[in-house]
Amino acid sequence: MSDEEKQAAFGRQSQGALVPNVSPNHNETAHMSELEKHGNFVLTEEEAFAHAHNHPEDTTPIYIVYSADDKDNPRNWPRQIQEEFGVSQELTTLLLALYVLGFAVGPVVLAPLSEYFGRRPLYVVSWFVLFMFQLPIALAPNYGTLVVCRFIGGFAGGAPLTNTGGTISDLFKRDENGVIMAFYGVSSTFGPPSALVISGYLAQNEGWRMVFWTLFAITGGFWVLLVLTVPETRHSKILEKKTRRVRKHMEKEGLAVAKYIREADADERRGMMGLFKVSLTRPFTFLFTEPITMFAAAYNGFLYGLVYLFNESFPLVFGAGGHDFNTGEQGLSFLGLAIGPLIAFCFYPLQERYYLRRVTENDGKGVPEARVWMARYGALLIPISLFWFAWTSYPSVHWIVPIIASSLFGAGIYIVILSILNYLVDAYQVYSASALAGTILVRNLVGGGFPMFATQMYKKLGNEWASSLLGFIAILLVPIPWVLFYRGYVIRKRSPWASMHLDQDEDVPH
């Protein structure tokens, strides 16, 4: 084959190397240039086979790269949906944003249903909806089906965000629930990145629909377990049922007092409309008037936004033009984010020991500020990890280095998020549901918004400066746990809601 034929078949020729006709980004160009210097072939899969068949005796090294529309390139996964349904990349990213938006709206709307009907019915019904709406996504005939079902799935999936903290409060006393909340924190920070390991290989080998068939099977299996094993735990609903049982027995025995038997909190119970009125207004009151809730919402929103943004930035660093990981290997790169929370969990007994010591010193009364003792240092891990990740994201740096940085980030978000949520619960107690609802609303709105501009930001600024920008923002948020630790009591004292529990001598389920 002549040089002209090679160039026509394989692309441009540079310093003796054949380079495919693709449109590489900055990092890809630099990587190709390095290979070209040694007279190697830099070809796509199809070009490599064509060259090998035409020159079976040629032993010149061939380096495989992605073609422009390579189905194995993770950046082309969204194109599977784009091409199948004829939509833009932005509309494909919108599917993730809508799912997270459902997570934001769901807890606010579902919270009063939990108080009115109990926790178990909400778990059972909402999880069934989440389970069933994976099916139309896997079978989706058009883009509109994806839009509607992704939002509904996220909306229903928000029920555990509303219920889980309350369930733990139902089962454990204030000074006993620290370790349980630590386990819950691991599930919410370890789960998402570890799931990407599985979904990466599924999408690579079976296509995007198989991811949702797998979710359909998993959510269905857990729904069956939930129905069979999870009882009602809300104290008010159990007491209401117990009261009816006592009244019924007394009526059978003809006791006159039967008609006067009532549960202790009957006078305080609100109707459905009253519950919705509080649920839909008080979280916004807390967001705009309560500094503690403002701090918590801002920090949680930023951290969750980063978690979803990493779905865009990791393929840039570890995929084509970076470390050239294949699809499954890119999923494995998220294990750093998963391992970080596990490491932080191992150190959580130090936090719990400090909190219990402060409670003992305070005559057995709660000390919300002691909940954020470790968060002061966890907050420092976040900007450190972001700068580390940013400036080790060059292809020339071994891939394990930015993954180690991501593990520090995972440890940081575990410590900070868990500590601040515990602080909210202790500070507001019976009003903590409103504070948590406001915080969850903001964090998921921000989390849903970040992926919409992530790719554009990284392309405009480059991998290094885009991550550095996030690191600078993280620095601005570092003082929040320090302020809560040293000045939290003063802030609570000035709050009309938190000041009602300033003495911390109550321990009631919420």
C-alpha positions in Angstrom: 0.0 0.0 0.0 1.4 3.4 -1.0 1.7 6.3 1.5 -1.1 8.0 -0.4 -3.4 4.9 0.0 -2.5 4.6 3.7 -3.3 8.2 4.3 -6.6 7.9 2.4 -7.6 4.7 4.3 -6.4 5.6 7.7 -6.3 9.3 8.0 -3.6 12.0 8.2 0.1 11.0 8.4 2.4 12.6 11.0 6.1 11.8 11.4 5.7 8.3 10.1 2.6 7.5 12.1 -0.9 6.9 10.8 -3.6 8.7 12.7 -7.3 8.1 12.3 -9.7 10.7 10.9 -11.4 11.6 14.3 -11.8 14.9 16.2 -9.7 14.4 19.3 -9.8 16.8 22.3 -6.8 18.5 23.7 -5.6 15.5 25.9 -6.2 13.0 23.1 -4.1 15.1 20.7 -1.2 15.3 23.2 -1.4 11.6 23.8 -1.4 10.8 20.0 1.5 13.1 19.4 3.6 11.2 21.9 2.9 7.9 20.1 3.5 9.5 16.7 7.0 10.5 17.7 8.0 6.8 17.6 6.6 6.0 14.2 3.7 4.0 15.5 0.3 3.4 14.0 -2.6 5.1 15.9 -5.7 3.5 14.5 -9.3 2.8 15.3 -10.4 -0.9 15.6 -11.7 -1.0 12.0 -8.6 0.6 10.7 -6.3 -1.7 12.6 -8.0 -4.8 11.2 -7.9 -3.4 7.7 -4.2 -2.6 8.0 -3.4 -6.0 9.5 -5.3 -7.9 6.7 -3.6 -5.9 4.0 -0.1 -6.2 5.6 -0.1 -9.5 7.4 3.7 -9.5 7.8 3.9 -5.9 9.2 4.9 -5.8 12.9 4.8 -2.1 13.4 3.1 -1.4 16.8 -0.6 -0.3 16.5 -2.2 1.7 19.2 -6.0 1.5 19.3 -8.1 4.6 19.8 -11.9 5.3 19.6 -13.5 6.2 16.4 -15.7 9.3 16.2 -18.9 7.3 16.9 -17.5 4.3 18.7 -20.2 2.6 20.7 -17.6 1.5 23.3 -16.7 5.1 24.1 -18.7 6.1 27.3 -19.1 9.6 25.9 -21.1 8.0 23.1 -23.4 6.1 25.5 -25.8 9.0 25.6 -25.7 9.0 21.9 -27.3 5.6 22.0 -30.4 7.4 23.3 -29.7 10.4 21.2 -29.6 8.4 18.0 -32.4 6.1 18.9 -34.8 8.9 19.8 -33.4 11.7 17.7 -32.7 14.1 20.6 -29.7 16.3 21.6 -27.1 15.6 24.2 -28.6 18.3 26.5 -32.0 16.5 26.4 -30.3 13.2 27.2 -28.6 14.8 30.2 -32.0 16.2 31.2 -33.1 12.6 32.0 -30.6 12.5 34.9 -31.6 16.0 36.0 -35.3 15.1 36.0 -34.7 12.0 38.1 -32.8 14.1 40.7 -35.6 16.7 40.5 -38.0 14.0 41.5 -35.8 13.3 44.5 -36.1 17.0 45.4 -39.9 17.3 45.1 -40.8 13.9 46.5 -39.8 14.3 50.1 -41.6 17.6 50.5 -44.9 16.2 49.1 -44.6 12.7 50.7 -43.7 13.8 54.2 -47.3 14.5 55.4 -48.5 11.2 54.0 -46.0 9.5 56.3 -47.4 11.3 59.3 -51.0 10.7 58.3 -50.9 7.0 57.1 -47.7 5.8 58.8 -44.2 4.9 57.5 -44.9 1.4 56.3 -47.6 2.3 53.8 -45.4 5.0 52.4 -42.5 2.7 52.0 -44.5 0.0 50.4 -46.4 2.1 47.9 -43.6 4.5 46.9 -41.1 1.7 46.4 -43.6 -0.2 44.3 -44.0 2.8 42.1 -40.2 3.1 41.8 -40.0 -0.6 40.9 -42.8 -0.5 38.3 -41.6 2.6 36.5 -38.3 0.9 35.6 -40.3 -1.3 33.3 -41.6 1.4 30.9 -38.1 2.9 30.8 -36.6 -0.4 29.7 -39.3 -0.7 27.0 -39.5 3.0 26.2 -40.7 3.5 22.6 -40.0 7.3 22.6 -38.2 10.0 24.5 -41.3 11.3 26.1 -41.7 8.0 28.0 -38.2 8.4 29.4 -38.9 11.9 30.6 -42.1 11.1 32.4 -41.0 7.8 33.9 -37.6 9.2 35.1 -39.3 12.0 37.0 -41.9 9.7 38.6 -39.3 7.2 39.5 -37.2 9.9 41.3 -40.3 11.3 43.0 -41.3 7.9 44.4 -37.6 7.1 45.3 -37.6 10.2 47.5 -39.7 8.4 50.1 -36.7 6.9 52.0 -35.2 10.3 52.2 -38.3 11.4 54.1 -38.7 8.3 56.1 -35.4 6.7 57.0 -34.3 9.3 59.6 -37.7 9.1 61.2 -37.6 5.3 61.3 -34.2 5.4 63.1 -35.6 7.9 65.5 -38.6 5.6 66.1 -36.3 2.7 67.0 -33.4 4.3 68.8 -32.9 6.9 71.5 -31.1 10.1 70.7 -27.8 9.0 72.3 -28.0 5.5 70.8 -28.7 6.3 67.1 -25.2 7.6 66.2 -23.9 4.3 65.0 -27.1 3.5 63.1 -27.0 6.8 61.3 -23.4 6.0 60.5 -24.5 2.8 58.7 -27.2 4.7 56.9 -24.6 7.3 55.8 -22.5 4.5 54.3 -25.4 3.2 52.3 -26.1 6.6 50.8 -22.5 7.5 49.9 -21.1 4.1 49.1 -24.1 2.9 47.1 -24.2 5.3 44.1 -20.5 5.1 43.0 -20.3 1.3 43.5 -23.4 0.9 41.4 -21.6 2.6 38.5 -19.1 -0.3 38.5 -22.0 -2.7 37.6 -23.8 -0.3 35.2 -20.6 0.4 33.3 -20.1 -3.2 32.3 -23.8 -3.6 31.6 -24.0 -0.6 29.3 -20.8 -1.6 27.5 -21.9 -5.2 26.9 -25.7 -5.2 26.8 -26.8 -1.6 26.0 -28.5 1.1 28.1 -31.9 -0.8 28.3 -30.3 -3.7 30.2 -29.3 -1.2 33.0 -33.0 -0.6 33.6 -34.0 -4.2 33.3 -31.4 -4.8 36.1 -32.8 -2.0 38.2 -36.3 -3.5 37.6 -35.1 -6.8 39.1 -33.2 -5.3 42.0 -36.0 -2.8 43.1 -38.6 -5.6 42.7 -36.6 -7.9 44.9 -36.1 -5.3 47.6 -39.8 -4.4 47.4 -40.7 -8.0 48.3 -38.3 -8.0 51.2 -39.7 -4.7 52.4 -43.3 -6.0 52.3 -42.3 -9.1 54.2 -40.0 -7.7 56.8 -40.5 -4.0 57.5 -43.2 -3.2 60.2 -44.8 0.1 61.1 -42.5 2.0 63.4 -44.2 5.4 63.8 -45.0 5.8 67.4 -48.2 7.8 66.9 -49.7 5.2 64.5 -48.8 2.3 66.7 -50.3 4.1 69.7 -53.4 4.9 67.7 -53.8 1.2 66.8 -53.2 0.2 70.4 -55.8 2.6 71.7 -58.4 1.2 69.3 -57.6 -2.3 70.6 -58.0 -1.2 74.2 -61.2 0.6 73.5 -62.6 -2.4 71.6 -61.9 -4.8 74.5 -63.4 -2.4 77.0 -66.5 -2.1 74.9 -66.8 -5.9 74.9 -66.6 -5.9 78.7 -69.3 -3.2 78.9 -67.0 -0.7 80.7 -68.4 2.9 80.6 -64.9 4.4 80.2 -64.4 2.8 76.8 -65.9 5.8 75.0 -63.4 8.1 76.7 -60.2 6.1 75.7 -58.0 8.2 73.5 -54.3 8.2 72.6 -52.1 10.7 74.3 -51.4 12.8 71.3 -54.9 12.8 69.9 -55.4 16.5 70.6 -52.3 17.5 68.7 -53.1 15.4 65.6 -53.7 17.4 62.4 -55.8 16.5 59.4 -54.5 15.9 55.9 -54.9 19.5 54.7 -53.2 20.8 57.8 -50.3 18.4 57.3 -49.9 19.5 53.7 -50.0 23.1 54.6 -47.2 22.7 57.1 -45.2 20.4 54.8 -45.4 22.7 51.8 -44.6 26.0 53.6 -42.5 25.4 56.7 -39.4 24.0 54.8 -39.3 27.3 52.8 -39.6 29.3 56.0 -36.6 27.4 57.4 -34.6 27.9 54.2 -35.1 31.6 54.2 -35.1 32.5 57.9 -33.0 29.9 59.7 -29.2 30.3 59.3 -28.5 26.6 60.4 -30.8 25.3 57.6 -29.3 27.8 55.1 -25.8 26.5 55.9 -26.8 22.9 55.8 -28.7 23.3 52.5 -25.8 25.2 50.8 -23.2 22.7 51.8 -25.3 19.6 51.0 -26.4 21.1 47.7 -22.8 21.7 46.7 -21.6 18.3 47.7 -24.4 16.4 46.0 -23.9 18.6 42.9 -20.3 17.4 42.9 -21.2 13.8 43.2 -23.5 14.0 40.1 -21.0 16.2 38.3 -18.3 13.5 38.7 -20.5 11.3 36.4 -19.4 13.8 33.6 -15.8 14.5 34.7 -14.6 11.0 35.4 -15.1 9.9 31.7 -13.1 13.0 30.7 -10.2 12.0 33.0 -10.2 8.2 32.7 -11.8 7.7 29.2 -10.7 8.5 25.7 -8.0 11.1 25.6 -7.2 10.5 29.3 -6.1 7.2 30.7 -8.0 5.4 27.8 -10.0 3.1 30.1 -12.6 1.0 28.5 -16.2 1.3 29.6 -16.0 -1.3 32.4 -12.7 0.1 33.7 -14.2 3.6 33.8 -16.9 2.2 36.1 -14.2 0.7 38.3 -12.6 4.2 38.6 -15.6 5.2 40.7 -14.5 2.7 43.4 -12.3 5.5 44.9 -15.5 7.4 45.7 -17.0 4.2 47.2 -14.0 3.3 49.3 -13.7 6.8 50.9 -16.9 6.5 52.9 -15.9 3.0 54.1 -12.6 4.4 55.4 -14.4 7.3 57.1 -16.9 4.9 58.6 -14.0 3.1 60.4 -13.1 6.3 62.1 -16.7 7.2 63.1 -16.4 5.6 66.6 -14.1 8.5 67.4 -16.9 11.0 66.6 -19.4 9.0 68.6 -17.1 8.7 71.6 -16.6 12.5 71.6 -20.3 13.1 71.4 -21.2 10.8 74.3 -18.4 12.3 76.4 -19.9 15.8 75.9 -23.4 14.5 76.7 -22.0 13.0 80.0 -20.4 16.3 80.8 -23.7 18.1 80.1 -25.6 16.0 82.7 -27.1 13.6 80.1 -28.5 16.4 77.9 -27.9 16.5 74.2 -25.1 18.7 72.7 -25.8 19.2 69.0 -22.5 21.0 68.4 -20.7 17.9 69.4 -22.2 16.2 66.3 -20.0 18.3 64.0 -16.7 17.8 65.8 -15.2 15.5 63.1 -16.9 17.5 60.3 -14.4 20.4 60.9 -11.6 18.2 59.5 -13.8 16.4 57.0 -14.5 19.7 55.4 -10.8 20.2 54.8 -10.6 16.9 52.8 -13.0 18.2 50.2 -11.0 21.1 48.7 -7.7 19.1 49.2 -9.2 16.2 47.2 -10.5 18.4 44.4 -7.2 20.2 43.9 -5.4 16.9 44.1 -7.8 15.4 41.5 -7.5 18.4 39.3 -3.8 18.6 38.9 -3.2 14.8 38.7 -5.8 14.3 35.9 -3.1 14.4 33.2 -2.7 11.2 31.2 1.0 11.2 32.1 0.1 10.8 35.8 -0.6 7.2 36.9 -4.4 6.6 37.1 -4.3 5.5 40.7 -3.3 9.0 41.9 -6.6 10.8 41.0 -8.5 7.8 42.2 -6.8 8.2 45.6 -7.9 11.8 45.5 -11.5 10.8 44.8 -11.4 8.5 47.9 -10.5 11.4 50.0 -13.5 13.3 48.6 -15.7 10.3 49.4 -14.5 10.3 53.0 -15.0 14.1 53.2 -18.6 14.0 52.0 -19.5 11.1 54.3 -18.2 12.9 57.3 -19.7 16.3 56.5 -23.1 15.2 55.3 -23.7 12.8 58.2 -22.5 15.3 60.8 -24.6 18.2 59.5 -27.8 16.1 59.1 -27.3 14.8 62.7 -26.9 18.4 63.8 -30.1 19.4 62.1 -32.1 16.6 63.8 -30.7 17.4 67.3 -31.0 21.2 67.0 -34.7 21.3 65.8 -36.0 17.9 67.2 -39.7 17.9 66.5 -39.2 20.5 63.8 -36.3 18.6 62.2 -38.5 17.2 59.4 -39.0 20.7 58.1 -35.3 21.5 58.3 -34.4 18.3 56.6 -37.1 18.7 53.9 -35.7 22.1 53.0 -32.1 20.8 53.0 -33.0 17.8 50.8 -35.0 20.0 48.4 -32.0 22.3 47.8 -29.4 19.6 47.6 -31.3 17.6 45.0 -32.2 20.7 43.0 -28.5 21.6 42.9 -27.6 18.0 42.2 -29.9 17.9 39.3 -28.6 21.2 37.9 -24.9 20.4 38.0 -24.8 17.8 35.3 -26.5 20.2 32.9 -23.4 22.4 32.7 -20.6 20.0 33.7 -19.5 19.0 30.2 -19.5 22.5 28.9 -17.5 23.7 31.9 -14.9 21.0 31.6 -14.5 21.6 27.8 -14.2 25.3 28.3 -11.8 25.4 31.2 -10.1 22.0 30.8 -10.0 19.2 33.3 -7.5 20.9 35.6 -9.1 24.3 36.0 -12.6 23.1 36.0 -11.9 20.9 39.0 -9.8 23.7 40.6 -12.8 26.1 40.3 -14.8 23.6 42.3 -12.0 23.4 44.8 -12.0 27.1 45.3 -15.8 27.1 46.0 -15.2 24.2 48.5 -12.8 26.4 50.4 -15.5 29.0 50.8 -17.7 26.4 52.5 -15.1 25.0 54.9 -16.0 27.4 57.7 -19.6 26.1 58.0 -18.9 23.2 60.4 -16.4 25.3 62.3 -19.1 28.0 62.8 -21.6 25.4 63.9 -19.2 23.8 66.3 -18.1 27.0 68.0 -21.1 29.3 67.6 -23.9 26.9 67.1 -25.4 27.4 70.6 -25.6 31.1 70.0 -27.3 30.6 66.6 -29.8 28.1 68.1 -30.6 30.5 70.9 -31.6 33.2 68.5 -33.8 30.8 66.4 -37.5 30.8 67.3 -37.6 27.1 66.4 -34.4 25.7 67.7 -34.6 27.8 70.9 -37.6 25.7 72.0 -35.2 22.8 72.4 -32.2 24.7 73.7 -32.0 22.7 76.9 -31.8 19.4 74.9 -33.6 17.6 77.7 -36.1 16.0 75.3 -35.8 12.8 73.3 -39.0 12.3 71.3 -39.4 10.5 67.9 -39.9 12.8 64.9 
